[in-house]
Amino acid sequence: MPTIITARRLLTDIGSVEFPVLILDDDGVLTDISSDPTALAREEDTLTCAFFDVHTHGAMGHDVMSASKPELHQLQRFLAFRGVAQYLPTTVTAPVDIILHSLERLADAIEAGPQPLQAQPRGIHLEGPFLSHAKRGVHPAADLQTPTIHLFERFQQAARGHINLLTIAPELSGAAELIAYATGTGVRCSLGHTDALASEARKAIDAGASSGTHTFNAMRALNHREPGVLGVVLDN
């Protein structure tokens, strides 16, 4: 049987619909939107698309790197009640063995499927350890690594293929090769925690990088003679 959802208004990217009636099929796919002022007209609910948060380290005092299953569920309820339907739990730089263990647990959470009234983890954002020492922020210097396809594959195997997004500093030796490899496997590569020159950023984009991570933050600043990675990210 189809599911019918009504509300006072529906907000979309092209405007609003008053007194919307939404029809969903058995798979939860939206098949029809119409307007009927007589359908539960006293409702005051507003419907809109939920957020997909691609960069979440934690919430409610819980870090996705170390959160237990109950703690992860608490975190996901927190996200859901703030409009986030899906998210990418995001790692931080740590010793390799700790990252591997965290990726295994996050893969378990992804493969568990949707949980009632919780945001759903749809993949993993690997932020670190392939970051710049100069722009590492809170990422510990001792645990930063030189980008290699071998180490990335160790991470991806631990994650059982669920790494969707990789933040990487393009100026590092081996970064362009890893960006090309990861992009070829369907992983989105993002430039971040980087002191890259403009030429290095362009090389990374040519290799497949397609976004910037928290642009401006932990990036080489603009200079009148060297726009750097920031200038390239803003211009491309």
C-alpha positions as CSV (number, residue, x, y, z in Angstrom):
1,M,0.0,0.0,0.0
2,P,1.3,3.5,-0.8
3,T,2.1,5.9,2.1
4,I,0.4,9.3,2.2
5,I,2.1,12.2,3.9
6,T,0.4,15.5,4.5
7,A,1.5,18.8,6.0
8,R,0.8,22.5,6.1
9,R,3.6,23.3,3.7
10,L,6.4,21.7,1.7
11,L,9.7,23.6,1.1
12,T,11.7,22.7,-2.0
13,D,14.6,24.2,-3.9
14,I,12.2,25.9,-6.4
15,G,9.6,27.2,-3.9
16,S,6.9,26.1,-1.4
17,V,3.8,24.0,-1.8
18,E,0.8,24.8,0.5
19,F,-1.2,21.9,1.9
20,P,1.0,19.2,0.2
21,V,0.0,15.6,-0.3
22,L,3.0,13.3,-0.9
23,I,2.6,9.7,-2.2
24,L,5.4,7.2,-1.5
25,D,5.4,3.7,-3.0
26,D,6.3,0.5,-1.0
27,D,10.0,1.2,-1.5
28,G,9.7,4.7,0.0
29,V,10.1,6.4,-3.4
30,L,8.2,9.7,-3.8
31,T,5.8,9.2,-6.8
32,D,3.5,12.2,-6.6
33,I,3.1,15.6,-5.0
34,S,-0.2,17.4,-5.1
35,S,-2.0,20.1,-3.1
36,D,-5.2,19.6,-1.2
37,P,-6.3,22.3,1.3
38,T,-9.0,20.0,2.7
39,A,-6.5,17.3,3.7
40,L,-5.7,17.8,7.4
41,A,-5.7,21.5,6.9
42,R,-5.1,22.2,10.5
43,E,-1.7,20.6,10.5
44,E,1.2,22.9,11.1
45,D,4.0,20.6,10.1
46,T,6.5,21.9,7.5
47,L,8.2,19.3,5.3
48,T,11.6,19.8,3.6
49,C,14.6,17.8,2.5
50,A,16.9,16.6,5.3
51,F,20.6,17.3,5.4
52,F,23.4,14.9,4.3
53,D,26.4,15.9,6.5
54,V,29.6,14.8,4.9
55,H,31.9,15.9,7.7
56,T,30.9,14.7,11.2
57,H,33.5,13.8,13.9
58,G,31.0,13.3,16.6
59,A,28.3,14.8,18.9
60,M,27.0,14.5,22.5
61,G,30.5,14.0,23.7
62,H,31.0,10.9,21.5
63,D,33.8,10.6,18.9
64,V,33.0,8.4,15.9
65,M,36.6,7.1,16.2
66,S,35.9,5.4,19.5
67,A,32.1,5.5,20.0
68,S,30.5,2.2,21.1
69,K,27.4,1.0,19.4
70,P,25.0,2.6,22.0
71,E,27.0,5.8,21.9
72,L,26.9,5.9,18.1
73,H,23.1,5.4,18.2
74,Q,22.8,8.3,20.7
75,L,24.9,10.5,18.3
76,Q,22.8,9.5,15.4
77,R,19.6,10.4,17.2
78,F,21.1,13.8,18.0
79,L,21.8,14.3,14.3
80,A,18.3,13.1,13.2
81,F,16.5,15.5,15.5
82,R,18.5,18.4,14.0
83,G,17.5,17.6,10.4
84,V,20.3,15.2,9.3
85,A,19.1,12.1,7.7
86,Q,22.4,10.7,6.4
87,Y,26.0,11.4,7.2
88,L,29.6,10.4,6.7
89,P,31.3,9.6,10.0
90,T,34.7,11.3,9.8
91,T,37.9,10.0,11.1
92,V,40.9,11.9,12.4
93,T,44.6,11.3,12.2
94,A,45.7,8.6,14.6
95,P,48.1,5.6,14.7
96,V,47.4,3.3,11.8
97,D,46.1,0.4,14.0
98,I,43.6,2.7,15.7
99,I,42.3,4.0,12.3
100,L,41.9,0.5,11.1
101,H,39.9,-0.6,14.1
102,S,37.7,2.5,13.9
103,L,37.0,1.8,10.2
104,E,36.0,-1.7,11.0
105,R,33.5,-0.5,13.6
106,L,32.1,2.2,11.3
107,A,31.6,-0.4,8.6
108,D,29.6,-2.5,11.0
109,A,27.4,0.6,11.7
110,I,26.9,1.2,8.0
111,E,26.0,-2.4,7.2
112,A,23.6,-2.6,10.1
113,G,21.2,-0.5,8.0
114,P,18.8,2.3,9.0
115,Q,17.9,2.6,12.6
116,P,14.6,4.1,13.8
117,L,14.8,7.9,14.4
118,Q,18.5,8.0,13.7
119,A,20.6,9.5,11.0
120,Q,22.0,6.8,8.8
121,P,25.8,6.5,8.1
122,R,26.1,6.2,4.4
123,G,29.9,5.9,4.1
124,I,33.1,7.1,5.7
125,H,35.1,10.3,5.3
126,L,38.8,9.6,5.8
127,E,40.3,12.9,7.0
128,G,43.9,12.1,7.7
129,P,46.5,10.8,7.9
130,F,47.5,12.2,4.5
131,L,47.7,15.8,5.6
132,S,50.2,18.7,5.7
133,H,52.3,19.2,8.8
134,A,52.1,22.9,8.3
135,K,48.3,22.9,8.2
136,R,47.5,19.9,10.4
137,G,45.4,21.7,12.9
138,V,44.5,19.3,15.7
139,H,45.7,16.3,13.8
140,P,48.8,14.9,15.7
141,A,52.0,15.4,13.7
142,A,53.6,12.1,14.8
143,D,50.7,10.2,13.1
144,L,50.7,11.9,9.7
145,Q,51.6,9.7,6.8
146,T,53.0,10.0,3.3
147,P,50.2,9.1,0.8
148,T,50.5,5.7,-0.7
149,I,48.1,3.5,-2.5
150,H,49.1,0.5,-0.3
151,L,48.2,2.3,3.0
152,F,44.9,3.6,1.5
153,E,44.0,0.1,0.4
154,R,44.6,-1.1,3.9
155,F,42.2,1.5,5.2
156,Q,39.6,0.7,2.5
157,Q,39.8,-3.0,3.2
158,A,39.3,-2.4,6.9
159,A,36.3,-0.2,6.0
160,R,35.0,-3.0,3.6
161,G,34.9,-0.5,0.8
162,H,32.9,2.1,2.6
163,I,35.3,5.0,2.4
164,N,33.5,7.5,0.1
165,L,35.4,10.7,0.8
166,L,39.2,11.3,1.3
167,T,40.7,14.5,2.5
168,I,44.3,14.9,1.3
169,A,47.0,17.5,1.0
170,P,47.9,17.6,-2.7
171,E,51.5,18.9,-2.2
172,L,52.6,15.7,-0.5
173,S,54.8,13.2,-2.3
174,G,52.5,10.5,-3.8
175,A,49.3,12.6,-3.4
176,A,48.5,13.0,-7.1
177,E,49.0,9.2,-7.7
178,L,46.7,8.4,-4.7
179,I,44.1,10.9,-5.9
180,A,44.0,9.3,-9.3
181,Y,43.8,5.8,-7.9
182,A,41.1,6.6,-5.3
183,T,39.0,8.6,-7.8
184,G,39.2,5.6,-10.2
185,T,37.7,3.4,-7.5
186,G,34.8,5.8,-7.0
187,V,36.1,7.7,-3.9
188,R,35.7,11.4,-3.9
189,C,38.9,13.3,-3.1
190,S,38.9,16.6,-1.4
191,L,41.8,19.1,-0.9
192,G,42.2,20.0,2.8
193,H,44.7,20.6,5.6
194,T,47.1,21.8,2.9
195,D,49.8,24.3,2.3
196,A,49.7,23.6,-1.5
197,L,50.7,26.1,-4.1
198,A,48.2,26.9,-6.9
199,S,50.2,24.6,-9.3
200,E,50.0,21.7,-6.9
201,A,46.3,22.2,-6.4
202,R,45.7,22.2,-10.1
203,K,47.7,19.0,-10.5
204,A,45.5,17.4,-7.9
205,I,42.3,18.5,-9.7
206,D,43.7,17.2,-13.0
207,A,44.2,13.8,-11.1
208,G,40.6,13.8,-10.0
209,A,40.1,15.9,-6.9
210,S,36.7,17.5,-6.9
211,S,36.2,19.5,-3.7
212,G,37.8,21.3,-0.8
213,T,37.5,20.4,2.9
214,H,36.4,23.3,5.2
215,T,37.7,25.8,2.6
216,F,39.8,28.7,4.1
217,N,40.3,26.7,7.4
218,A,43.7,24.9,7.5
219,M,44.7,26.1,4.0
220,R,47.5,28.3,2.6
221,A,46.2,31.9,2.6
222,L,45.7,34.0,-0.5
223,N,48.8,36.0,-1.7
224,H,48.9,38.5,-4.4
225,R,51.7,36.6,-6.2
226,E,50.7,33.1,-5.2
227,P,46.9,32.4,-4.9
228,G,47.7,28.9,-3.5
229,V,45.2,26.1,-3.1
230,L,42.6,28.5,-1.7
231,G,42.6,30.6,-4.9
232,V,42.3,27.5,-7.0
233,V,39.4,26.0,-5.0
234,L,37.5,29.2,-5.1
235,D,38.1,29.7,-8.8
236,N,37.3,26.1,-9.9
